[in-house]
Amino acid sequence: MTDADSDERALVEAAQRDPSRFAALYERHFERVYAFVARRVRDRSLAEDVTADVFHKALANLGRFEWRGAPFSAWLIRIAANCIVDRSKDASREVPTAPEALQAPEALQASEIDAFEDHARLYRFVDELPANQRMVIVERFAHERSLREVAERLQKSEGAIKQLQLRALRTLRERMEGGHA
């Protein structure tokens, strides 16, 4: 078991004992769950609603979660897939045809799970970057800001931002290709 796995397990067990500790799990997994839902739901507002449902159901059923070799995030993704299917079924009852905004996955394909795990590893690797590199990556790719905007926000030259981005991307590529967990 890796340090990350034991840390995750400790967070889950703490939240099972005291539901107010669920916030740490929410913070850790929100982006992953939202990204999963947003790829399947074309409407941003609906994606936000479904993501909220996922965490509401996860908190309500946290006492029933058991470690079975799969990461906690896989359990959340399963809940997300079920929420999407439920929304699709509800929408199809209300409207004669299912709305185009929903894509109901019947089952997660192995390739989708692999892609999700790759995204989860990438998020974790970004979190492990030095603070200045992490801020550049988040600003550039999550917030889609230009080099000039990032330089202004971080009060650095564009050249410095390019160097930080280059180092961060090189580190992320090495970690992803090396299969570090």
Backbone hydrogen bonds, N-H to C=O, Kabsch-Sander energy under -0.5 kcal/mol:
donor,donor_aa,acceptor,acceptor_aa,energy
6,S,2,T,-2.4
7,D,3,D,-2.6
8,E,4,A,-2.5
9,R,5,D,-2.6
10,A,6,S,-2.2
11,L,7,D,-2.1
12,V,8,E,-2.4
13,E,9,R,-2.7
14,A,10,A,-2.3
15,A,11,L,-2.2
16,Q,12,V,-2.2
17,R,13,E,-1.8
18,D,14,A,-2.5
21,R,18,D,-2.8
22,F,19,P,-1.8
23,A,20,S,-0.7
24,A,21,R,-1.1
25,L,21,R,-0.6
25,L,22,F,-0.5
26,Y,22,F,-2.4
27,E,23,A,-2.8
28,R,24,A,-2.0
29,H,25,L,-2.0
30,F,26,Y,-2.1
33,V,29,H,-2.5
34,Y,30,F,-3.1
35,A,31,E,-2.5
36,F,32,R,-2.2
37,V,33,V,-2.6
38,A,34,Y,-3.3
39,R,35,A,-1.6
40,R,36,F,-0.6
40,R,37,V,-1.4
41,V,37,V,-1.9
42,R,40,R,-0.5
42,R,101,A,-2.1
44,R,42,R,-0.5
47,A,43,D,-2.5
48,E,44,R,-2.4
49,D,45,S,-2.2
50,V,46,L,-2.9
51,T,47,A,-2.4
52,A,48,E,-2.2
53,D,49,D,-2.3
54,V,50,V,-2.4
55,F,51,T,-2.0
56,H,52,A,-2.2
57,K,53,D,-2.9
58,A,54,V,-2.6
59,L,55,F,-2.3
60,A,56,H,-2.3
61,N,57,K,-1.9
62,L,59,L,-0.9
64,R,61,N,-1.7
65,F,61,N,-0.5
65,F,62,L,-1.3
74,A,71,P,-1.0
75,W,71,P,-1.0
76,L,72,F,-1.9
77,I,73,S,-2.4
78,R,74,A,-2.1
79,I,75,W,-2.1
80,A,76,L,-2.5
81,A,77,I,-2.8
82,N,78,R,-2.2
83,C,79,I,-2.5
84,I,80,A,-2.4
85,V,81,A,-2.1
86,D,82,N,-2.8
87,R,83,C,-2.6
88,S,84,I,-2.2
89,K,85,V,-2.6
90,D,86,D,-2.7
91,A,87,R,-2.7
92,S,88,S,-2.2
93,R,89,K,-1.3
94,E,90,D,-1.5
95,V,91,A,-2.2
102,L,99,P,-1.4
103,Q,40,R,-0.8
113,I,109,Q,-2.2
114,D,110,A,-2.6
115,A,111,S,-2.4
116,F,112,E,-2.6
117,E,113,I,-2.7
118,D,114,D,-2.4
119,H,115,A,-2.4
120,A,116,F,-2.7
121,R,117,E,-2.6
122,L,118,D,-2.5
123,Y,119,H,-2.7
124,R,120,A,-2.3
125,F,121,R,-2.8
126,V,122,L,-2.7
127,D,123,Y,-2.3
128,E,124,R,-1.2
129,L,125,F,-0.6
129,L,126,V,-1.3
134,R,130,P,-2.8
135,M,131,A,-2.4
136,V,132,N,-1.6
137,I,133,Q,-2.5
138,V,134,R,-2.7
139,E,135,M,-2.7
140,R,136,V,-2.9
141,F,137,I,-2.8
142,A,137,I,-0.8
142,A,138,V,-1.1
143,H,138,V,-2.2
145,R,139,E,-2.2
150,V,146,S,-2.6
151,A,147,L,-2.8
152,E,148,R,-2.4
153,R,149,E,-2.6
154,L,150,V,-2.6
155,Q,151,A,-0.7
155,Q,152,E,-0.6
156,K,151,A,-2.2
161,I,157,S,-2.0
162,K,158,E,-2.5
163,Q,159,G,-2.2
164,L,160,A,-2.5
165,Q,161,I,-2.7
166,L,162,K,-2.7
167,R,163,Q,-2.7
168,A,164,L,-2.5
169,L,165,Q,-3.0
170,R,166,L,-2.4
171,T,167,R,-2.4
172,L,168,A,-2.8
173,R,169,L,-2.7
174,E,170,R,-2.4
175,R,171,T,-2.4
176,M,172,L,-2.8
177,E,173,R,-2.9
178,G,174,E,-2.2
179,G,175,R,-0.7
179,G,176,M,-0.5
180,H,175,R,-1.5
